[in-house]
Amino acid sequence: MDLTAIIKEIGGGLPAAVIAVLALAVWHLWRRGNEQTDRAFEREREHSAELVETIRTIERYDSAQVGRK
């Protein structure tokens, strides 16, 4: 359904046009917010994996140092 059809379905006129355009804006913002949230979650997953690898490297280094004493 296109925007013109939605406006006609609501009843036409300026109020219907405003409602339809605001609904379209909300939909676009909602999609954008979801995309940004998905990207943030992906960055957090990558960061967590990097932290785990760093911790493992430190643990291996500590284990090697304890063996030298």
N, C-alpha and C positions, 0 to 999 in steps of 0.2 A: 504494500500500500504506500503510495507516495504522500508527501506532505499536504498537497492540495486536497487529496481525498480525505485525509484525516481531518483537515480543517472543515470540510463540508460535513463530515460525519458528526463532528462536535456541534455543529449548528451554524458555522460560518461567522463572518464578521471579524472585527478586530479582537475581541476576547478569545475567540477560537484560535485565531492566528497566533496570539501571544502564548496561549496554552500549548499549542503544537510546537512552536519554536523553543519554548522553555523545556518541554519534554525532550526534544531532540538534543538540546544542550546538555541536559542532565544525563542522557544516554551516552553522549560522547565523553563527558567527564567521568562517568562510571567506568567506561571501557578503559580510558587512560589511567585511571586510578588502579584498576586491576592489573594493567600491564606494568605499572611502576611497582606495585606490590610484588608481582612475580619476579621482576628484576632484583628487587631488594632481597627477597628470599634466596635467590640464586647467588647473589654476592655473599650473603651470610653463610650459605653452604660452602662456598669456595673458601671463605675466610676460616671457617671451622676446620676444614680439611687441612689448610695451611698450618693452623695452630696445632693440630694433632701431629702433623709431620715434624714441626719444630720441637714439640715436647718429646717425641720419640728420639729425635736427634740428640737432644740434651740428655736424655736417659742413657742412650748408647755411649755418649761421651763420658758421663758420670761413671758408668759401669767400667769403662776402659781405664779411667783414672784410679778407681778403687783397686783395680787389679795391679796397678803399677806401684802401689804403696807397700 
